[in-house]
Amino acid sequence: MIKFLLKGLIRDRTRSLFPTLIVLAGVALTVLLFNWMNGVKNNFIQVSAKFSTGHVKIMSRAYAEEADQIPNDLALSGMESLQRELRRDFTGLIWTPRIRFGGLLDIPDEHGETRAQGPVAGLAVDLFSTSSPERNILNIEKSIVRGRLPEKRGEILISDEFADKLDIQLGETATLISSTMYGSMATANFTVVGTIRFGISAMDRGAMLADISDIQYALDMQDTVGEMLGFFDDFLYYDDKAEKITAAFNTHYMKTDDEFSPMMITLRSQNGLGEYFDMVSSISSAGLSIFVMAMSIVLWNAGLMGNLRRYGEIGVRLAIGEDKGHIYRSMIAESLMVGCIGSILGTALGLAISYYLQVKGINISYLMKNASMMVSDVWRAQVTPTSYVIGFIPGLLATLLGTSISGIGIYKRQTSILMKELET
Amino acid sequence: MKRLFSAIIILAATVAIAQQPSGDLILKKVDDNFGSGNKIIVAEMIIHGRRGSRTIKSKSWIQGTEQSFTEFLAPAREKGTKMLKLGEQLWTYTPSTDRTIKISGHMLRQSLMGSDMSYEDKMEDPVLHNLYSAKVIGEEMFLERPCWVLELTAKRTDIVYYSRKIWVDTERYVPLKENRYAKSGKLLKTLEVKNIIRVQSRWVANRAVFKDVLKKGDGTEFVLESIEFNADIPSHIFSKAALRK
């Protein structure tokens, strides 16, 4: 039966080509949209996690309340003992301390007077320890445009764009003007040994990357950090695990009567990321539903047109005694074959374009010039195992729905007037 | 009888009004008491922040209203940090970087050494009648002293606080309490004097608490260790070269 229907479809291209092309196009678009949304969402998660939120983050309660303002005056003290306890009690995560800070970078001329000055968004991480995960997390080596990594205290990296803007040469002294954790003005001299480009506009406008011990000294933050970030050791985010770890940590460490006691929050709870992820999921689902509906309508229409064209054929089949239900089922079987073939071809096409966008990506840096979001300038699609099957949902469902609706017409034919219809 | 009673009331009111000087005159007397001549001041700032308190000691040389030079003496981390004000310009020098940096733009709004005072506060002309017109809006007791309550309104638009309300001691012409407001009427900073001493025939507050009400914490306490009026100050001190010495 299947072989018979398949032969019919192949030999009568007018019966199969148009619906197959529609299914192919719809499935390809569905697969592409799914992979694109997936890529953008995961890009956002990864960039946010690596540069800002971690998979979980520990801060003081007071700092957490005003975290957007990077209030280092409310930073977390007792970093070393906390880090030891975290490594002992929460072994599934990689822990790394960070200080984010703002300030001005002032470049002196030969007389020590200000030659150039600009605002920097500073990030202090552990650059020197051999066990530090930061080089991998931030992909620092590959982000260096000129120069080298800091090798000793007092050396920093700055963003390449910022260095160009202020005409800062490698080896030049730069004075950081910021605030200590007690609110006094902090000034510290550094040597610029390299420039970096992370491919994130928010960072590349004016980033300064320094070793955490240098910044602790400069900002009078001995044994104190702004944030302690935790990453799952495979660097993938698991919300349920993160929630459990957070609950366990906060039960043990957080004290309601001490605003400087540590508290942990998950990636989802930071910067409205939870709402963002929910929104992306909703948009993906809505996109799929719209595709299914639109394709069903088109295929319904195609089915109607096909039925009109095949009006005579169906009439003859009814006239020679074929059961209406059998005709209806055979047409549905035909449509499922069309759907299956269209879905396979559409998935292949969608995956091919997705793989291309996964490797090459689309550079949207021109749209991100003033963006403050931690998101990569190059947006990429991401192919996952689900990408291989997601297109079959609209591909098969739409053809099934389209034919089911249009095929109802078969039951409206009356055998008593068949001969009259066939004569005309 | 009725006429006589009315006349007495009118006479009493006239005498009372005649005895109360105008707001601008009171403000001028406040400025005259503090003086705009040379001064050398040694003072401590006790900053009561959210993490606890810390004390910063400084010595300032002030010449008129335009020039001042401050050297921080303690704690060890701040020791040797210097600040120079020349007219509208402010520089700071830190020995650890051996850099002289001009404080300008938004940096002026930042806290001075973590206190409740900003660089803008430090830069402001201390002669109030140059900046504000004053109106007496009442009389109150404060620190068991009779005070005139003055409402000051900025004469120009480039003044940090659009309006102030100050409680001025009616005999000593020392402000004992002060509220500073934004143009919107929002209270920004407060000052409360805790003690007054007499130095070289002038009344001076030697302990006061300055509070940025937008900031958490218990304010910054200023403790005057010594003040010398009409001091002899060499002019070379008010130069950028002096910052590095």
Contacts between the chains, C-beta under 8 A, distances in Angstrom:
chain1	res1	chain2	res2	distance
A	62	B	50	7.0
A	73	B	49	7.2
A	73	B	50	7.1
A	73	B	51	7.2
A	73	B	114	7.9
A	74	B	50	6.9
A	104	B	107	7.3
A	106	B	99	7.3
A	106	B	101	6.1
A	108	B	99	6.4
A	112	B	98	7.1
A	112	B	99	6.1
A	112	B	100	6.5
A	113	B	100	7.4
A	114	B	101	6.8
A	114	B	102	6.5
A	175	B	97	5.4
A	175	B	99	5.1
A	175	B	101	7.1
A	177	B	101	6.2
A	177	B	107	7.5
A	179	B	110	7.0
A	179	B	111	7.5
A	179	B	114	7.7
A	180	B	114	7.0
A	181	B	51	7.8
A	182	B	47	7.5
A	182	B	49	6.7
A	182	B	51	7.3
A	182	B	54	6.3
A	182	B	114	4.5
A	183	B	47	7.6
A	183	B	49	7.0
A	183	B	111	4.7
A	183	B	113	7.2
A	183	B	114	2.7
A	183	B	115	7.4
A	184	B	56	8.0
A	184	B	77	7.9
A	184	B	78	6.5
A	184	B	111	7.9
A	184	B	113	4.6
A	184	B	114	4.6
A	185	B	92	6.6
A	185	B	94	7.9
A	185	B	110	7.2
A	185	B	113	7.1
A	187	B	94	4.5
A	187	B	96	7.0
A	187	B	97	4.7
A	187	B	99	6.3
A	187	B	101	6.7
A	188	B	96	7.1
A	188	B	97	6.4
A	189	B	96	7.9
A	189	B	97	4.7
A	189	B	99	7.2
A	220	B	77	6.5
A	259	B	50	7.5
A	260	B	51	7.4
